[in-house]
Amino acid sequence: MQLSTQFNPIPQMNAETSKRDKILEKIATAIELKMEDSSSRTIADMLQNQISTMSQGLMNANDGVAIMQIAGGTLNSLSEQTQTLNDLSVRYNSATLNDSQKQGLQNEFSRTVDAMQQSIETASFNGKALFGSSSTFSLGESAISSSIPALSPSTLSIDNQAGIQSYRDSLAQAGSDIGSTTNSLVSASNALLNQLTATSAAKSQISDTDMAKAMKDFQQNNLILNASQLAAAHQNNVVRQNIARLLG
């Protein structure tokens, strides 16, 4: 299936994020009790504290997955453009080319490097630049840290194929790290969701709030949001590839 370059998943992402956070807020603040005795309230308060912590951890995990998806999409685009740089370098180093032909290849090489640098500089989440930054996602009792290197291609030269290969290796390593972090965040998110469901069910036994429906609504909105985030990452790739082709 191909996504049209006119499709903009951002409004849906914003809408689903708002819905998801409202449901989590409802889950995190529901404290009405069926029983008035102090022991029931103590237990309910303890469960509610756990629910609040896990709810925030789940939001942090989902934000982390979104960040990794955007960074991963940018890396895929950079990898494709690095292949273009390598192809240009191979042609440039041919002894059969004259100065004019080499200058043309040099100009195309520079335009591609500029497009890659722009992709790196514009990759962001909630206004925060992703490349060259570190983040720690608090998941309640645990935390997952990530670091995305700057990976600037500005020092690459058309007559240095070894440098281009080294840059490609750096992209591959960064992609592997991002994939590993994404898997950890998804695993943590699933574990938190299971814990949150179980704890909410336990609390619902002494609470007036119907947690089962709230959790079902949350799971549905979370699935829609994840799909929108994937679409956004894919859309970034499509747009950047189109820009690169136009510049070429």
KABELGI-V971195 format. One record per helix or strand. SS is the DSSP state (A for helix, B for strand). FROM is the first residue (numbers start at 1). LEN is the number of residues. If there is no record, write none. Layout:
SS,FROM,LEN / SS,FROM,LEN
//
This chain:
A,10,20 / B,33,1 / A,38,55 / A,99,24 / B,124,2 / B,128,2 / B,133,6 / B,143,6 / A,161,44 / B,207,1 / A,211,37
//
